[in-house]
């Protein structure tokens, strides 16, 4: 399961995108992630009170492929194209919502007859679109550490983030330091 900590009331929570990154990582690492695991992920991130069935879990995993397609690009024009396509297919009305213990945030309200896929993809499109617009580029990516392909959300202000966790960054630095020492010997 993911090493990322759920983002709660801290100011670093970029519009629920940590939820999307964790969902994408979970589905990529376990393509058969079950209802209980996905239900727990939704609950950790303050998602709607869906009670997932096995069919819902399958639907959620399939819809996550569209989120992964956006997270997989570092081209802002391509990302905008993918996000706009999601917004066209899964429209929803934005509204301000205050979840327990959290500040006001913009969420989507899907039509009453909309299902889990519509909720996920309209929410993802809104969140990714706002983040892309605010940051001026794809402020997300895949970990650059060898052997790690996890997605992350770049919340930094200075240099672009390259690793999903400090652990991966440290692992790469230690390996580079060891290689440098061996070259000197």
C-alpha positions as CSV (number, residue, x, y, z in Angstrom):
1,X,0.0,0.0,0.0
2,X,1.0,3.6,-0.3
3,X,3.6,5.3,1.8
4,X,2.1,8.7,1.3
5,X,0.3,10.1,4.3
6,X,-3.3,11.2,3.9
7,X,-3.5,15.0,3.7
8,X,-5.9,16.4,6.3
9,X,-6.0,19.9,7.6
10,X,-2.5,21.0,6.6
11,X,-2.1,23.8,4.1
12,X,-0.1,21.5,1.7
13,X,-3.2,19.6,0.6
14,X,-3.4,20.5,-3.1
15,X,-7.1,20.1,-3.8
16,X,-7.4,16.4,-2.9
17,X,-4.7,15.5,-5.4
18,X,-2.9,13.3,-2.9
19,X,-6.0,11.1,-3.0
20,X,-5.7,10.8,-6.8
21,X,-2.0,10.0,-6.6
22,X,-2.6,7.3,-3.9
23,X,-5.5,5.9,-5.9
24,X,-3.4,5.8,-9.1
25,X,-0.5,4.2,-7.2
26,X,-2.7,1.6,-5.5
27,X,-4.4,0.6,-8.8
28,X,-1.0,0.4,-10.7
29,X,0.6,-1.6,-7.9
30,X,-2.4,-3.9,-7.4
31,X,-4.6,-4.0,-10.5
32,X,-7.1,-6.2,-8.6
33,X,-7.4,-3.9,-5.6
34,X,-10.6,-5.0,-3.9
35,X,-13.6,-3.1,-2.5
36,X,-12.3,-3.0,1.1
37,X,-8.9,-1.6,0.1
38,X,-10.4,1.1,-2.1
39,X,-13.2,1.9,0.4
40,X,-10.5,2.5,3.1
41,X,-8.6,4.7,0.6
42,X,-11.7,6.8,0.0
43,X,-12.4,7.1,3.7
44,X,-8.8,8.2,4.5
45,X,-9.1,11.0,2.1
46,X,-12.7,12.2,3.0
47,X,-14.3,10.8,-0.1
48,X,-18.1,10.4,-0.4
49,X,-19.7,7.7,1.7
50,X,-19.9,5.1,-1.1
51,X,-20.2,1.5,0.1
52,X,-18.1,-0.3,-2.5
53,X,-19.1,-3.6,-4.0
54,X,-16.7,-5.8,-6.0
55,X,-18.4,-4.3,-9.2
56,X,-17.8,-0.8,-7.9
57,X,-14.2,-1.6,-7.2
58,X,-13.8,-2.8,-10.8
59,X,-15.5,0.3,-12.1
60,X,-13.2,2.5,-9.9
61,X,-10.1,0.7,-11.1
62,X,-11.1,1.1,-14.7
63,X,-11.9,4.9,-14.3
64,X,-8.5,5.4,-12.6
65,X,-6.8,4.6,-15.9
66,X,-8.0,8.0,-17.1
67,X,-6.5,9.7,-14.1
68,X,-3.3,7.8,-14.7
69,X,-3.2,9.1,-18.2
70,X,-3.2,12.7,-16.9
71,X,-0.6,12.0,-14.2
72,X,1.6,10.2,-16.8
73,X,2.1,13.3,-18.9
74,X,4.4,16.2,-18.2
75,X,3.2,18.2,-21.2
76,X,0.8,20.9,-19.9
77,X,-0.9,21.2,-23.3
78,X,-1.5,17.4,-23.4
79,X,-2.6,17.4,-19.8
80,X,-5.1,20.3,-20.5
81,X,-6.5,18.3,-23.5
82,X,-7.0,15.2,-21.3
83,X,-8.5,17.2,-18.5
84,X,-10.9,19.1,-20.8
85,X,-12.0,15.7,-22.3
86,X,-12.8,14.5,-18.8
87,X,-14.7,17.7,-18.1
88,X,-16.7,17.3,-21.3
89,X,-17.6,13.6,-20.6
90,X,-18.2,14.0,-16.8
91,X,-19.6,17.5,-16.1
92,X,-20.5,18.5,-12.6
93,X,-21.3,21.7,-10.7
94,X,-18.5,23.0,-8.5
95,X,-19.5,23.9,-5.0
96,X,-17.7,24.8,-1.7
97,X,-17.8,22.1,0.8
98,X,-16.4,21.9,4.4
99,X,-15.6,18.3,5.4
100,X,-15.3,17.7,9.2
101,X,-12.1,19.2,10.6
102,X,-11.1,20.7,7.3
103,X,-11.3,24.2,5.7
104,X,-13.7,25.0,2.9
105,X,-12.7,23.5,-0.5
106,X,-14.1,23.3,-4.0
107,X,-15.8,19.9,-4.8
108,X,-18.0,18.7,-7.6
109,X,-21.6,17.9,-7.3
110,X,-22.5,15.3,-9.8
111,X,-26.0,14.8,-11.1
112,X,-28.2,12.6,-8.8
113,X,-28.2,9.7,-11.1
114,X,-24.4,9.8,-11.6
115,X,-22.4,6.9,-10.4
116,X,-19.0,6.3,-8.9
117,X,-17.1,6.8,-12.2
118,X,-18.7,10.1,-12.8
119,X,-17.9,11.3,-9.3
120,X,-14.3,10.2,-9.6
121,X,-13.6,11.6,-13.0
122,X,-15.4,14.9,-12.5
123,X,-13.6,15.4,-9.2
124,X,-10.3,14.5,-10.8
125,X,-10.8,16.8,-13.7
126,X,-11.7,19.7,-11.5
127,X,-8.7,19.1,-9.1
128,X,-6.2,18.5,-11.8
129,X,-7.4,21.4,-13.9
130,X,-7.2,23.8,-11.0
131,X,-3.8,22.6,-10.0
132,X,-2.5,22.9,-13.6
133,X,-3.9,26.4,-13.9
134,X,-2.5,27.6,-10.6
135,X,0.9,26.0,-11.0
136,X,1.3,26.9,-14.7
137,X,2.4,23.4,-15.6
138,X,2.1,19.7,-14.7
139,X,2.9,19.8,-10.9
140,X,2.9,16.1,-10.6
141,X,5.0,13.3,-11.9
142,X,6.5,9.8,-11.5
143,X,9.3,9.1,-9.1
144,X,12.8,9.3,-10.7
145,X,14.3,6.7,-8.4
146,X,15.4,3.5,-10.1
147,X,12.8,0.8,-9.6
148,X,10.1,3.2,-8.3
149,X,7.3,4.3,-10.6
150,X,5.0,5.9,-8.0
151,X,3.1,9.1,-8.8
152,X,3.5,12.2,-6.6
153,X,2.0,15.6,-6.4
154,X,4.6,18.4,-6.5
155,X,3.7,20.9,-3.8
156,X,7.2,22.5,-3.7
157,X,7.8,26.1,-4.6
158,X,11.3,26.2,-5.9
159,X,12.8,23.3,-7.8
160,X,10.6,20.6,-9.4
161,X,10.1,17.5,-7.3
162,X,11.7,14.4,-8.7
163,X,10.9,11.7,-6.1
164,X,7.7,10.4,-4.5
165,X,9.1,10.4,-0.9
166,X,12.2,11.6,0.9
167,X,13.1,7.9,1.3
168,X,13.5,7.5,-2.5
169,X,15.5,10.7,-2.7
170,X,17.8,9.6,0.0
171,X,18.2,6.1,-1.6
172,X,19.3,7.8,-4.9
173,X,21.7,10.2,-3.1
174,X,23.3,7.4,-1.1
175,X,23.7,5.3,-4.2
176,X,25.3,8.2,-6.0
177,X,27.6,8.9,-3.1
178,X,28.7,5.3,-2.9
179,X,29.3,5.2,-6.7
180,X,31.4,8.3,-6.4
181,X,33.5,6.8,-3.6
182,X,34.1,3.7,-5.6
183,X,35.2,5.7,-8.6
184,X,37.9,7.4,-6.4
185,X,39.3,4.1,-5.2
